[in-house]
Amino acid sequence: MMELALPGHPASIQANGSLEELEKVTNDQLLKEYQTLLNNNEIEIYVVGDIKPEIIASYIKQYFHFEDREQAVEGPSTQLTSPETSRVIEYEDMKQGKLHMAFFTPITFRDEKFPVMQLMNGVLGGYAHSKLFVNIREKESMAYYVSSSYASQFGLMFVLAGIDSKLEGKAVKLILEQLEEVKRANISDVELDQTKALLINQLKEALDSARGQIDIYDQYMELDKAFEPDYLISRWNAVTKEDIADAAQSLSLEMTYFLAGKEDDSVE
């Protein structure tokens, strides 16, 4: 879906590349890229534990002989452009249909409303108590799975569902109905409170490991060098149902992609 919706955009590029591109790589290219990494790339070193910063700093200077470098250059543009086609159906030898819906939002990781959008995603489809799971999978019993995710770096939200091919139209209708409920602030106290609790617990759980602490601080220090987890928790706790409804208004459905089984090629 991403290759069709945003061709050439960083969000559509596979993190592990492709077999076709891999086969083109030569030894000389690989060596050149490695040397560029050592000599030009931005370097960040994290140390976690009961340590004395000045001692660690002296070790780094002693054993890591990196040359000075210019400030990191900006990456490729992440601007979103609406796809030429808003609905795509493809077929594969499979029994379960896969429905993917892509939404754009101007609210990204660097936006003031970022914590609000995190909660909006959680209320809509991020968890087992969310509207999509409860109303489409549990009440309607029409989805093998259904959830939403928020790619905050690019301002993208996805809704994914595994359904029978003949239920595509009904599934899309129900998903958009649940999103409309969020836009109208028809959110229960349980939906809001559980979403806040789960986001907070996930953050605290991540901070229980060294790797988790590095991931959290590496992400959020891009916004504020003095970032502390309690600040983010306070932002989540301050979000209201009306705030979530306002953030949801910014979403625009850009593509509906459906992968159906070959035996269901009557789907239109």
Phi, psi and chi 1 to 4 in degrees:
 res  aa     phi    psi   chi1   chi2   chi3   chi4
   1 MET       -  -43.5  178.9 -172.6   70.1      -
   2 MET   -65.8  -36.4  -68.0  -53.0  -58.0      -
   3 GLU   -63.8  -32.3  -69.0  174.3   -4.0      -
   4 LEU   -82.8  -38.8  -65.4  169.1      -      -
   5 ALA   -77.2  -39.4      -      -      -      -
   6 LEU  -135.4   66.2  -67.1  168.2      -      -
   7 PRO   -62.2  130.0   22.3  -33.0      -      -
   8 GLY    82.3  -10.0      -      -      -      -
   9 HIS   -75.8  145.0 -171.1  -81.8      -      -
  10 PRO   -53.6  -32.0  -28.2   35.7      -      -
  11 ALA   -67.9  -19.9      -      -      -      -
  12 SER   -96.0   -1.3   69.3      -      -      -
  13 ILE   -91.0  125.5  -60.6  172.8      -      -
  14 GLN   -63.1  133.4  -68.8  -74.7  -14.2      -
  15 ALA   -60.1  -33.1      -      -      -      -
  16 ASN   -96.3    7.2  -65.9  -37.2      -      -
  17 GLY    74.6 -156.2      -      -      -      -
  18 SER  -140.5  159.2   66.6      -      -      -
  19 LEU   -61.9  -37.4  -68.8  175.9      -      -
  20 GLU   -62.6  -45.0  -67.9   79.3    6.8      -
  21 GLU   -71.5  -35.4  -67.1  -61.1  -39.9      -
  22 LEU   -62.1  -39.7  179.0   61.7      -      -
  23 GLU   -65.2  -20.8  -69.7  172.9   -7.5      -
  24 LYS   -83.2  -16.1  -61.0  176.2 -175.4  177.8
  25 VAL   -73.1  132.2  177.2      -      -      -
  26 THR  -105.6  165.4   65.8      -      -      -
  27 ASN   -60.2  -41.0  -72.8  -13.9      -      -
  28 ASP   -63.7  -41.5  -71.3  -18.8      -      -
  29 GLN   -63.4  -42.3  -72.6  176.2  -38.3      -
  30 LEU   -64.4  -43.3 -162.8   60.1      -      -
  31 LEU   -64.7  -42.2  176.9   60.0      -      -
  32 LYS   -62.8  -41.6 -177.2  178.2  178.8 -179.9
  33 GLU   -66.4  -38.9 -172.1   63.4   29.2      -
  34 TYR   -63.5  -43.3  174.5   65.0      -      -
  35 GLN   -66.6  -37.1  -68.7  170.6  -24.2      -
  36 THR   -63.4  -40.8  -61.4      -      -      -
  37 LEU   -59.1  -48.0  179.9  148.4      -      -
  38 LEU   -67.2  -36.2  -67.2  178.8      -      -
  39 ASN   -94.0  -26.2  -63.1  -35.7      -      -
  40 ASN  -121.3  -29.4  -59.7  -31.6      -      -
  41 ASN   -66.9  150.6  -77.6   22.0      -      -
  42 GLU   -65.6  139.9 -178.2  177.0   -8.4      -
  43 ILE  -119.8  130.3  -61.5  172.3      -      -
  44 GLU  -128.9  126.9  -64.4  176.0   -7.2      -
  45 ILE  -115.7  122.9  -61.2  175.0      -      -
  46 TYR  -109.1  137.2  -70.9   88.0      -      -
  47 VAL  -128.7  125.0 -178.1      -      -      -
  48 VAL  -120.4  132.3  179.5      -      -      -
  49 GLY   143.5 -174.2      -      -      -      -
  50 ASP   -84.6   82.2 -175.3   11.4      -      -
  51 ILE  -129.6  166.9   51.8   91.4      -      -
  52 LYS  -104.1  115.0  -66.6 -177.9  179.0  179.6
  53 PRO   -53.5  -39.4  -26.0   34.3      -      -
  54 GLU   -66.7  -33.1   61.3  -85.4   10.9      -
  55 ILE   -70.0  -44.9  -65.8  178.6      -      -
  56 ILE   -61.3  -41.6  -64.1  -60.9      -      -
  57 ALA   -61.3  -38.7      -      -      -      -
  58 SER   -67.7  -37.3   68.0      -      -      -
  59 TYR   -64.5  -42.6  -75.2  153.3      -      -
  60 ILE   -61.5  -44.4  -70.3  172.3      -      -
  61 LYS   -65.5  -31.5  -69.6  178.6 -179.6  178.6
  62 GLN   -76.0  -40.2 -179.9  179.0   -5.6      -
  63 TYR  -105.2  -17.7  -65.9  108.0      -      -
  64 PHE  -109.4  102.7  -67.9   86.9      -      -
  65 HIS   -98.3   65.7  -57.1  -66.4      -      -
  66 PHE   -86.3  141.2  -66.6  117.1      -      -
  67 GLU   -77.2  155.5  -60.9  -68.3  -26.9      -
  68 ASP   -62.3  152.8  -69.6  -21.9      -      -
  69 ARG  -144.1  158.9   58.6 -155.1   63.7 -151.0
  70 GLU   -73.1  163.5  -62.9  178.7    2.1      -
  71 GLN   -60.8  144.2 -169.9  165.4  -13.0      -
  72 ALA   -56.2  138.7      -      -      -      -
  73 VAL   -76.8  156.7  -63.4      -      -      -
  74 GLU   -70.5  147.0  -68.0 -172.6    8.4      -
  75 GLY   -79.0 -176.0      -      -      -      -
  76 PRO   -65.5  158.7   24.3  -34.2      -      -
  77 SER   -62.3  139.4  172.5      -      -      -
  78 THR  -112.2   17.3   57.1      -      -      -
  79 GLN   -63.7  137.7 -177.7  176.6   -8.9      -
  80 LEU   -93.3  135.2  -59.6  176.5      -      -
  81 THR  -125.4  130.0  -57.1      -      -      -
  82 SER   -58.1  136.2  -65.0      -      -      -
  83 PRO   -69.1  157.1   24.7  -33.1      -      -
  84 GLU   -67.9  -32.4  -64.6 -179.1    0.7      -
  85 THR  -116.4  132.4  -56.2      -      -      -
  86 SER   -95.6  -12.4   60.7      -      -      -
  87 ARG  -142.3  130.2 -178.3  170.7  179.7  -98.0
  88 VAL  -133.1  135.5  176.0      -      -      -
  89 ILE  -122.4  128.9  -61.9  176.4      -      -
  90 GLU  -128.9  162.7  -66.7 -173.7  -25.1      -
  91 TYR  -126.5  144.7  -59.5   92.6      -      -
  92 GLU  -149.2  160.2 -162.4  167.5  -66.3      -
  93 ASP   -75.5   87.3 -170.8   10.5      -      -
  94 MET  -156.0  160.4   52.8 -170.5  -71.4      -
  95 LYS   -95.8  -38.0  -67.3 -176.3  178.1  180.0
  96 GLN   -93.9  131.0 -177.4 -172.5  109.4      -
  97 GLY   -77.8  147.8      -      -      -      -
  98 LYS  -121.1  117.8  -64.3 -178.8 -178.9  -66.2
  99 LEU  -105.2  124.8  172.3   66.3      -      -
 100 HIS  -124.4  132.3  -71.9 -163.1      -      -
 101 MET  -124.7  130.8  -59.6  170.2   69.6      -
 102 ALA  -111.0  127.8      -      -      -      -
 103 PHE  -117.5  144.6  -62.2   80.1      -      -
 104 PHE  -101.2  149.2  -70.5    1.7      -      -
 105 THR  -147.6  141.7  172.8      -      -      -
 106 PRO   -74.6   -7.2   26.4  -34.1      -      -
 107 ILE   -84.8  110.4  -58.1  173.7      -      -
 108 THR  -114.3 -175.6   65.9      -      -      -
 109 PHE   -56.0  -32.4  177.1   67.9      -      -
 110 ARG   -90.7    1.4  -64.9  168.5 -179.3   80.1
 111 ASP   -84.4  149.4 -166.2  -80.0      -      -
 112 GLU   -59.9  -29.2  179.2   70.0   17.9      -
 113 LYS   -90.3   10.1  -65.4 -178.1  179.9  179.4
 114 PHE   -54.2  -48.3  165.4   62.0      -      -
 115 PRO   -61.2  -31.6  -22.4   34.7      -      -
 116 VAL   -67.0  -43.0 -178.3      -      -      -
 117 MET   -66.9  -32.1 -172.6   58.0   78.0      -
 118 GLN   -60.4  -43.3  -73.6  179.4  -65.7      -
 119 LEU   -69.7  -38.9  -81.3  161.7      -      -
 120 MET   -58.2  -45.5 -165.4  -71.0  -55.5      -
 121 ASN   -62.5  -40.4  175.4   66.1      -      -
 122 GLY   -64.5  -40.8      -      -      -      -
 123 VAL   -67.8  -40.1  167.7      -      -      -
 124 LEU   -72.7  -53.1  177.2   65.6      -      -
 125 GLY  -159.1   13.2      -      -      -      -
 126 GLY   -78.0  -17.2      -      -      -      -
 127 TYR  -139.0  176.0  -58.6  104.0      -      -
 128 ALA   -71.7  -18.7      -      -      -      -
 129 HIS   -93.1   -1.3   69.9  -88.6      -      -
 130 SER   -71.6  163.5  -56.5      -      -      -
 131 LYS   -60.0  -43.7  -71.7 -176.1  177.8  -64.5
 132 LEU   -62.9  -46.1  -65.0 -178.7      -      -
 133 PHE   -65.3  -47.6 -170.8   90.1      -      -
 134 VAL   -67.7  -44.6  170.6      -      -      -
 135 ASN   -87.3  -30.7  -69.4  -76.5      -      -
 136 ILE   -98.6  -44.7  -62.6  176.9      -      -
 137 ARG   -81.9  -46.8 -173.2 -177.9 -173.3  -81.2
 138 GLU   -80.3  -55.5  -63.3  -61.8  -59.3      -
 139 LYS   -72.8  -43.9  -69.8 -176.2  179.4  179.9
 140 GLU   -88.6  -20.0  -65.6  -71.6  -24.1      -
 141 SER    52.2   39.8  -61.5      -      -      -
 142 MET  -116.0    1.9   61.5  174.0  -67.5      -
 143 ALA  -129.7  134.6      -      -      -      -
 144 TYR   -68.9  -34.3  -57.2  100.8      -      -
 145 TYR  -155.5  153.5   62.8   84.9      -      -
 146 VAL  -157.1  133.6   59.9      -      -      -
 147 SER  -162.0  168.5   65.3      -      -      -
 148 SER  -125.5  156.7   67.1      -      -      -
 149 SER  -143.9  152.2   60.5      -      -      -
 150 TYR  -120.8  113.9  172.7   42.2      -      -
 151 ALA   -92.7   87.2      -      -      -      -
 152 SER   -67.7  -25.1   61.4      -      -      -
 153 GLN   -63.9  -30.1 -167.7   70.7   18.2      -
 154 PHE  -113.7   -9.2  -56.7  112.0      -      -
 155 GLY    76.9   44.1      -      -      -      -
 156 LEU  -122.3  141.8  -65.0  165.8      -      -
 157 MET  -128.3  138.3 -169.2 -171.9   78.7      -
 158 PHE  -120.5  143.8  -53.5  106.1      -      -
 159 VAL  -118.7  126.8  172.4      -      -      -
 160 LEU  -120.6  138.1  -46.6  177.6      -      -
 161 ALA  -148.2  142.1      -      -      -      -
 162 GLY  -104.6  116.1      -      -      -      -
 163 ILE  -140.2  165.8   58.0  173.6      -      -
 164 ASP   -69.7  142.4  -70.9  -24.9      -      -
 165 SER   -57.2  -35.7  -64.6      -      -      -
 166 LYS   -72.2   -7.9  -66.1  179.9  175.7   59.7
 167 LEU  -102.2   11.5  -62.2  177.1      -      -
 168 GLU   -57.8  -50.8 -178.2 -148.2   -3.6      -
 169 GLY   -59.3  -44.1      -      -      -      -
 170 LYS   -66.2  -39.8 -177.4  178.5  179.4 -179.4
 171 ALA   -63.4  -45.5      -      -      -      -
 172 VAL   -60.2  -43.2  170.1      -      -      -
 173 LYS   -60.8  -46.4  178.9  175.0  179.5  -69.1
 174 LEU   -67.8  -37.6  -70.3  174.9      -      -
 175 ILE   -63.0  -44.8  -72.0  167.7      -      -
 176 LEU   -68.1  -31.1  -66.2  178.4      -      -
 177 GLU   -65.4  -41.7  -76.0  177.5   -2.9      -
 178 GLN   -67.9  -36.7  -66.9  -52.2  -49.9      -
 179 LEU   -63.9  -38.2  177.1   57.3      -      -
 180 GLU   -63.6  -36.7 -167.5   61.2   31.5      -
 181 GLU   -60.2  -41.7  -71.2  -65.8  -63.5      -
 182 VAL   -65.3  -41.7  177.1      -      -      -
 183 LYS   -63.0  -26.1  -69.5 -178.6  176.8 -179.2
 184 ARG   -91.2    3.6  -66.8  173.4 -179.5  170.2
 185 ALA    65.7   23.9      -      -      -      -
 186 ASN   -81.7   73.7  -69.3  -25.3      -      -
 187 ILE  -123.9  127.7  -58.2  167.1      -      -
 188 SER   -77.4  160.5   69.6      -      -      -
 189 ASP   -61.0  -36.4  -68.9  -20.0      -      -
 190 VAL   -64.8  -45.6  171.3      -      -      -
 191 GLU   -58.9  -43.8  -71.2  170.7  -25.4      -
 192 LEU   -71.1  -48.2 -179.9   59.8      -      -
 193 ASP   -66.9  -40.3  -67.6  -16.4      -      -
 194 GLN   -67.6  -36.6  -74.6 -167.5    1.7      -
 195 THR   -64.1  -44.3  -60.3      -      -      -
 196 LYS   -61.4  -44.9  -70.4 -178.8  178.0 -178.9
 197 ALA   -61.9  -41.1      -      -      -      -
 198 LEU   -70.3  -39.3  -75.8  166.8      -      -
 199 LEU   -62.4  -43.1  -80.6  170.0      -      -
 200 ILE   -65.5  -43.6  -67.9  169.5      -      -
 201 ASN   -64.6  -38.9  -72.8  -17.1      -      -
 202 GLN   -62.9  -40.8  -74.9  176.7  -23.9      -
 203 LEU   -65.1  -46.0  176.7   60.2      -      -
 204 LYS   -66.0  -36.5  -69.9 -177.8  175.2 -179.8
 205 GLU   -64.8  -40.5 -178.3 -179.1   -1.7      -
 206 ALA   -62.8  -35.1      -      -      -      -
 207 LEU   -74.0   -8.3  -65.8  171.1      -      -
 208 ASP   -76.8  -12.4  -78.6  -18.6      -      -
 209 SER  -122.3  152.6   70.2      -      -      -
 210 ALA   -61.5  -45.0      -      -      -      -
 211 ARG   -60.5  -41.3  178.2   70.3 -172.1 -172.5
 212 GLY   -63.7  -41.6      -      -      -      -
 213 GLN   -61.7  -43.2  -70.1 -175.3   38.4      -
 214 ILE   -61.5  -46.0  -68.2  172.6      -      -
 215 ASP   -60.0  -44.8  -72.7  -16.5      -      -
 216 ILE   -64.8  -50.7  -67.6  -66.0      -      -
 217 TYR   -68.7  -35.7  -79.6   93.4      -      -
 218 ASP   -62.5  -36.8 -177.2   64.2      -      -
 219 GLN   -73.8  -51.3  178.0 -177.4    8.1      -
 220 TYR   -84.6  -20.3  -74.2   97.7      -      -
 221 MET   -69.9  -13.6  -78.1  178.3   64.2      -
 222 GLU   -64.6  -27.0 -173.1  176.6  -23.4      -
 223 LEU   -89.4  -42.4  -61.8 -178.8      -      -
 224 ASP  -149.9  117.8 -176.7   -1.9      -      -
 225 LYS   -61.1  -24.4  -66.2  -66.8 -176.6 -177.2
 226 ALA   -99.4   26.2      -      -      -      -
 227 PHE   -58.1  136.4  167.4   77.2      -      -
 228 GLU  -131.6  139.3  -68.6  -65.1  -23.3      -
 229 PRO   -54.4  -35.9  -26.9   35.5      -      -
 230 ASP   -60.2  -29.2  -73.8  -16.7      -      -
 231 TYR   -65.4  -44.1  169.8   73.4      -      -
 232 LEU   -65.7  -40.6 -172.6   56.5      -      -
 233 ILE   -60.9  -41.4  -68.4  173.5      -      -
 234 SER   -65.2  -33.7   68.0      -      -      -
 235 ARG   -67.7  -43.8  -68.1  -71.3  -53.1  -81.0
 236 TRP   -60.7  -46.1  -73.1  -28.1      -      -
 237 ASN   -63.7  -24.4  -77.7  -32.4      -      -
 238 ALA   -85.3  -10.0      -      -      -      -
 239 VAL   -72.8  135.9  172.7      -      -      -
 240 THR  -107.2  169.8   65.3      -      -      -
 241 LYS   -61.7  -37.3  -62.7  175.4 -176.0  177.6
 242 GLU   -65.9  -36.9  -70.1   70.0   27.3      -
 243 ASP   -61.1  -43.9  -67.2  -27.2      -      -
 244 ILE   -64.8  -43.1  -66.8  174.3      -      -
 245 ALA   -60.8  -41.3      -      -      -      -
 246 ASP   -63.9  -42.2 -178.6   65.0      -      -
 247 ALA   -65.0  -39.2      -      -      -      -
 248 ALA   -63.6  -28.8      -      -      -      -
 249 GLN   -61.9  -23.3  -65.3  -69.9  -18.0      -
 250 SER   -78.1  -10.7   72.2      -      -      -
 251 LEU   -77.4  136.8  -70.0  166.3      -      -
 252 SER  -129.2  128.5   62.3      -      -      -
 253 LEU   -74.2  121.0  176.3   60.1      -      -
 254 GLU  -108.1  -31.1  -61.7  -67.7  -27.6      -
 255 MET  -153.2  137.9  176.7  173.1  -79.4      -
 256 THR  -113.6  119.2  -60.4      -      -      -
 257 TYR  -116.4  129.2  173.3   88.6      -      -
 258 PHE  -128.0  123.8 -168.6   59.9      -      -
 259 LEU  -105.0  111.3 -176.5   62.3      -      -
 260 ALA  -109.7  161.2      -      -      -      -
 261 GLY   -72.0  153.3      -      -      -      -
 262 LYS   -61.9  -29.8  -70.8 -177.5  178.2  178.5
 263 GLU   -72.5  -10.1   65.9  -90.4   22.4      -
 264 ASP  -106.9   33.0  -63.0  -44.0      -      -
 265 ASP   -73.1    6.3   55.9    8.1      -      -
 266 SER   -82.9   -9.6   60.3      -      -      -
 267 VAL   -64.3  134.9  177.9      -      -      -
 268 GLU  -125.2      -  -62.2  179.2   -5.6      -
